């Protein structure tokens, strides 16, 4: 059970970091990067579909 929780925590952290990097690279805006970091995987999936 603790292994699963650790995996979920790691996945969320990685998703947020990935969203922030993609957002900042695309928009050059810290505010957009923070907002997209909050939405994390939703933004990553959106970016993958649209671009």
N, C-alpha and C positions, 0 to 999 in steps of 0.2 A: 504494500500500500504506500509506503513512504517513497519507494522508487518511482511510482507513478506521479506523485506530487512533485518530486524533484524534476521530472521530465517536463511536466506542465509549466513549472516556474521557468525553466531554461527556455522552453519554446516561446513563452510570452516575452521574455527578455530579448531573445534573438529577433523575434518579429518586430518589436519596437525599434531595435537598433537598425534593422534592415529598412524599415519604413522611414526612419529619420534620414538615413544615408541616401536613399532613393529620392526622397522629397527635396533634400538640400541640393543634391546634384541637379535635379530637374528645375527647381524654382529659385535657387540661391536666396532663400528666405528662411531665417531662423524661426520666425513665428509659424510659417507653414510646416516646417519640420517638426516643431513641437506638437502641433495639432495632429499631424499625420502619425506621429509617434504614439499619441493617445489612442488612435484608431488601429494602430499597428497592422495586423494581418489583413484587415479589411482594405486598407490602402494598398498593401502589397499585392493583393489579388486584383484590385481595381487597376493598378498600374500594369500588371501583367496582361490583363485583358485589353486595355485601351491602347497601350503602347506596344 
